[in-house]
Amino acid sequence: EHLLKTEPDNTNWKNDLKMLNAKLSDACLEYCKLTMNEGNFAEAEQSGTLGLIILQGLAEADPLNSGLQQVLSINLNMLGEVTKALGKLSDAEGYFIKSAVIWENLYKANPGNRECPLGEPGM
């Protein structure tokens, strides 16, 4: 980020920063899945939240990237499951609603696509 401040138009640095942020987000979210599967929901929430913050930044920077929007929705859904397991039902509801809104927008952008990338409805 420091290099980008000195040369804000350097596309190579911008792309490198995006790639590093994507990898960091992936690592946090994978750790969230691992700790969730182990039943450590508090730790899963911490790593999932960090990964989600990074992922949201990437998605906001590239709102037309449907693949990124799908990944964001899937991870919102996962954090919904984590917070539901922790008894934070209001937080869980918020994550599930945000996830559903993204899928609705993706469907509206491509109504011919009848596949649900999450698998079965209600997952």
N, C-alpha and C positions, 0 to 999 in steps of 0.2 A: 504494500500500500504506500510505503514511503517513496518508492521509485515512481509510482504513478503520480504522486503529488508533484514531483519534479518534472515529469514529462507526461501530462495527462492524455496526450494524443497517441502515446505509444501502444499500438494495438497488440504487439507481442506480449508486453507486460500485462495488459488487460486480460488477454487470453490465458496467460500463465496463472494469474491470480484466480480467474474463474475455475480453472482446472484444479488448482490447489484447494480452493474452497469446496468444490464438488467432492474431492477425495476426503477432506476432513468431515464433511457432512455424511458421506457414506460410512466412514469409520464410526462416527458417533451413533448413527442409526443402526448399524450392524451390532454394535455393542448393546444398544437398547434391546434389540431382538434377543440377543444371547442372555442378557440379564433377566429379561421378561420370561423367557423359557425356563430359567432357573428359579423363577418365583421371586426374584429380587426387584419388585416393582418400583420401589423408591429410587434405586439406582438407575433403573430403566427409564424412569421419568426424567431424571437429570440428563442423561446422555441423549435421550430422544429429543428433549427440549433444545439442547444445544445444536444438535443436527438439524432440527426443524428451523431454527432461527437462520442458520446458514443457507439451508435449502430455500427458504422463503425469499431471502435476498437474491438468490440466483433466479428464482422464478419471476420475481418482480422486475428484474433486469431484462428478462426475455419472456414476456407474457404470451407471445405467440408460439412458444415452443411447447407443443402438446405433450411430448414425451416427458418433459420436465414437470408440466402440470399434473400428469398422471402420477409421477413419482411423489410429488407433493401431496396429492390426495391420498395415496396409499399410506404415506407416513403420518398424515393427520389421523387417518383411521387407526393406525397402530397406536399412536399416542392416546387416542380415545379409549382403546382397549386397556392400556396401561392405567390411565386415570380412573377408569371404571373399576378396575381391580383394586385400586387404592381407596375406593369409596368416594372419589371426587366426581360425583355424578354431573354436576353443573359444568365442570371443565370437560368431562367426557362428551357431554351433549354438544358443547361448542366445537370440539374437534370433529365430531361426526357431521355436524351441520356444514362446517367449512369444507369437509371432504365431499359431501353430497353436492354442494354448490359448484365445486370444480367439475365434478362429473357431469352435472347438468349443463354447464357451459361448454364442456367438450362435446357433449351430445348435440347441443344446438349448433355448434360450429361444423359438425359432421353428422347430420341426422341419419345418413345411410349406414353408419357403423353400428350394428346391432350387438356387437360383442361387448361383454363387460370384463375389462382387463383384470378386475379384482377377483374374478371367479364367480361363484354363486352370489346372487343378491343376498344382502344381510350378513356377509362375512365380516 
